Structures are given as C-alpha cells and as structure tokens.
C-alpha cells in the first residue's frame, strides 16, 4: 500500500469512529484499535489483490 492509500484508510476509520461515538465517550485506546484494525484489513486486502 502506498502512503496515500494508508492515509485514506486511516482518515475513513477516524471519520467512522467520530461519527459513531458520542463526544463524551471518545477514547484514545478505542480509536487506536480502530485504526490498527482498519489498516490491517486494508493491507491484507491489498496483498490478496497482488
């Protein structure tokens, strides 16, 4: 994956997290896991396509 593709995945994951979680319930640990999971899934999908 290129850095641009990774940035897109991370941006989309952040947007989704912020859209789903109430502002009072934001948690940096939860967001970190969301980002790790999103990036891992995207990298596996990219690897499967090559």
Buried (B, 14 or more C-beta within 10 A) or exposed (E): BEEEEBEEBBEEBBEEBEEEBEEEEEEEEEBEEBBEEBBEEBBEEBEEEE
